[in-house]
Amino acid sequence: MNLLEADLSTLRLVPLKEGYIPAILDIEQVVNGAPWSYKSFTNELDHDHGIFKVAILDAIVVGYAALWLLVDEAHITTVAIAPDYQRRGIGRLLTIEILNEARDRGMLSATLEVRAGNEAAISLYENLGFKNVAVRKGYYPDNREDAVVMWLYDLDSWSDK
Ligand SMILES: CC(C)(COP(=O)(O)OP(=O)(O)OC[C@H]1O[C@@H](n2cnc3c(N)ncnc32)[C@H](O)[C@@H]1OP(=O)(O)O)[C@@H](O)C(=O)NCCC(=O)NCCS
């Protein structure tokens, strides 16, 4: 079956479990220029000031998204979709899921940093209402790429259109 034609009716967005981490690391290696370590993911299991959701399609880990809850701000730390499953709406669904949960847990705004050349991610976030508010020059240590700082204000009254 062509993956683009496969439907998402069996897609589940579930909390991170340790058993998902090997599959997450496989995705991380191919989509993230500065991949997180195994320990970085296990750290996400051990605190309650974060939200980490994993997308499972037909028993396959296809993506994940996470944020930290810092006072009243939701800081998105990662959103990633396996290459074979991109452009099917899963990244958008995952991001909406974590933002909705952050809002329901009392966060008033959301923010993130994204590589200036990452047009796909910037478009995803802009479509959800994030605004480009600043640039951090040379922010990424692997290639000194600039970071765009984005904010979604009024998360408390936000909903995806
Ligand atoms: C960015 C990423 C998470 C998007 O996930 P995805 O599931 O492919 O995205 P979706 O199918 O949900 O698309 C949602 C929106 O994102 C934008 N988008 C996604 N892929 C895009 C691309 N290749 N080019 C341009 N815009 C793109 C579009 O605005 C799209 O809306 P549209 O389909 O109505 O045009 C995915 O490309 C990815 O994992 N990239 C590598 C990791 C990464 O860069 N993460 C972000 C770190 S800040």
PDBQT file of the ligand as one rigid body, heavy atoms in Angstrom, charges set to zero:
ROOT
HETATM    1  C1  LIG A 201       8.567  19.240  10.665  1.00  0.00    +0.000 C 
HETATM    2  C2  LIG A 201       7.869  17.879  10.747  1.00  0.00    +0.000 C 
HETATM    3  C3  LIG A 201       7.720  17.487  12.223  1.00  0.00    +0.000 C 
HETATM    4  C4  LIG A 201       6.480  17.996  10.113  1.00  0.00    +0.000 C 
HETATM    5  O1  LIG A 201       5.791  16.782  10.336  1.00  0.00    +0.000 OA
HETATM    6  P1  LIG A 201       4.768  16.196   9.244  1.00  0.00    +0.000 P 
HETATM    7  O2  LIG A 201       3.973  15.127   9.878  1.00  0.00    +0.000 OA
HETATM    8  O3  LIG A 201       5.499  15.863   8.005  1.00  0.00    +0.000 OA
HETATM    9  O4  LIG A 201       3.859  17.485   8.965  1.00  0.00    +0.000 OA
HETATM   10  P2  LIG A 201       2.316  17.503   8.600  1.00  0.00    +0.000 P 
HETATM   11  O5  LIG A 201       2.033  16.520   7.510  1.00  0.00    +0.000 OA
HETATM   12  O6  LIG A 201       1.517  17.401   9.840  1.00  0.00    +0.000 OA
HETATM   13  O7  LIG A 201       2.196  18.957   7.981  1.00  0.00    +0.000 OA
HETATM   14  C5  LIG A 201       1.685  20.046   8.735  1.00  0.00    +0.000 C 
HETATM   15  C6  LIG A 201       2.171  21.327   8.096  1.00  0.00    +0.000 C 
HETATM   16  O8  LIG A 201       3.596  21.413   8.228  1.00  0.00    +0.000 OA
HETATM   17  C7  LIG A 201       4.135  22.080   7.064  1.00  0.00    +0.000 C 
HETATM   18  N1  LIG A 201       5.015  21.147   6.369  1.00  0.00    +0.000 N 
HETATM   19  C8  LIG A 201       5.250  19.858   6.685  1.00  0.00    +0.000 A 
HETATM   20  N2  LIG A 201       6.179  19.347   5.839  1.00  0.00    +0.000 NA
HETATM   21  C9  LIG A 201       6.514  20.335   4.992  1.00  0.00    +0.000 A 
HETATM   22  C10 LIG A 201       7.439  20.427   3.924  1.00  0.00    +0.000 A 
HETATM   23  N3  LIG A 201       8.188  19.380   3.523  1.00  0.00    +0.000 N 
HETATM   24  N4  LIG A 201       7.544  21.600   3.279  1.00  0.00    +0.000 NA
HETATM   25  C11 LIG A 201       6.811  22.663   3.649  1.00  0.00    +0.000 A 
HETATM   26  N5  LIG A 201       5.901  22.648   4.656  1.00  0.00    +0.000 NA
HETATM   27  C12 LIG A 201       5.773  21.491   5.318  1.00  0.00    +0.000 A 
HETATM   28  C13 LIG A 201       2.956  22.473   6.226  1.00  0.00    +0.000 C 
HETATM   29  O9  LIG A 201       2.529  23.750   6.662  1.00  0.00    +0.000 OA
HETATM   30  C14 LIG A 201       1.948  21.423   6.604  1.00  0.00    +0.000 C 
HETATM   31  O10 LIG A 201       0.623  21.809   6.365  1.00  0.00    +0.000 OA
HETATM   32  P3  LIG A 201      -0.045  21.467   4.932  1.00  0.00    +0.000 P 
HETATM   33  O11 LIG A 201       0.106  19.983   4.767  1.00  0.00    +0.000 OA
HETATM   34  O12 LIG A 201      -1.457  21.899   5.094  1.00  0.00    +0.000 OA
HETATM   35  O13 LIG A 201       0.735  22.223   3.905  1.00  0.00    +0.000 OA
HETATM   36  C15 LIG A 201       8.668  16.799   9.971  1.00  0.00    +0.000 C 
HETATM   37  O14 LIG A 201       8.973  17.297   8.683  1.00  0.00    +0.000 OA
HETATM   38  C16 LIG A 201       9.934  16.343  10.659  1.00  0.00    +0.000 C 
HETATM   39  O15 LIG A 201       9.923  15.429  11.477  1.00  0.00    +0.000 OA
HETATM   40  N6  LIG A 201      11.052  16.981  10.320  1.00  0.00    +0.000 N 
HETATM   41  C17 LIG A 201      12.344  16.608  10.905  1.00  0.00    +0.000 C 
HETATM   42  C18 LIG A 201      12.426  16.987  12.374  1.00  0.00    +0.000 C 
HETATM   43  C19 LIG A 201      12.182  18.449  12.569  1.00  0.00    +0.000 C 
HETATM   44  O16 LIG A 201      12.663  19.286  11.830  1.00  0.00    +0.000 OA
HETATM   45  N7  LIG A 201      11.420  18.773  13.649  1.00  0.00    +0.000 N 
HETATM   46  C20 LIG A 201      11.131  20.137  14.040  1.00  0.00    +0.000 C 
HETATM   47  C21 LIG A 201      12.163  20.597  15.009  1.00  0.00    +0.000 C 
HETATM   48  S1  LIG A 201      11.779  22.236  15.630  1.00  0.00    +0.000 SA
ENDROOT
TORSDOF 0
